[in-house]
């Protein structure tokens, strides 16, 4: 985000539902979808008062799944952040019905970037998967509340 006005505009236009629970960002046709997704996710996590360490991991996960939608899915459609006391669920839709396939550890081409995104998702998330959608698929992942395995505190 370049200005505070842009941040307020993004939050007001693209947050859906209760700010305590679910945030939705339309990405279809958007410029810079990875940056927009990270900025949007940071706003949600700041609203939910997540720790800096947990925020960094979630931002990395969002970057990976949105990047994969850009590279392999014809572009991302929607990013959904859904928070409950037990977990944060991240969902990204794209236009490719094929499920993501993690590259086996050690099989990426040395010296070339890429090929590790789903391995990062496997290692940093509690669980992940994909489900078919009407126009492609939805890739989802879950992390524990505030980056830990356990329920959120009542104040969180």
Secondary structure, DSSP 8 states (H G I E B T S, - for coil): --SHHHHHHHHHHH--S-TTTEEEEE-TT-SSHHHHHHHHHHHHHHHTT--HHHHHHHHHHHHHHHHHHHHHSSSEEEEEEEE-SSEEEEEEEES--S------TT-S-TT---S-HHHHHHHHSSEEEEEEETTEEEEEEEEEGGGSSS---TT-
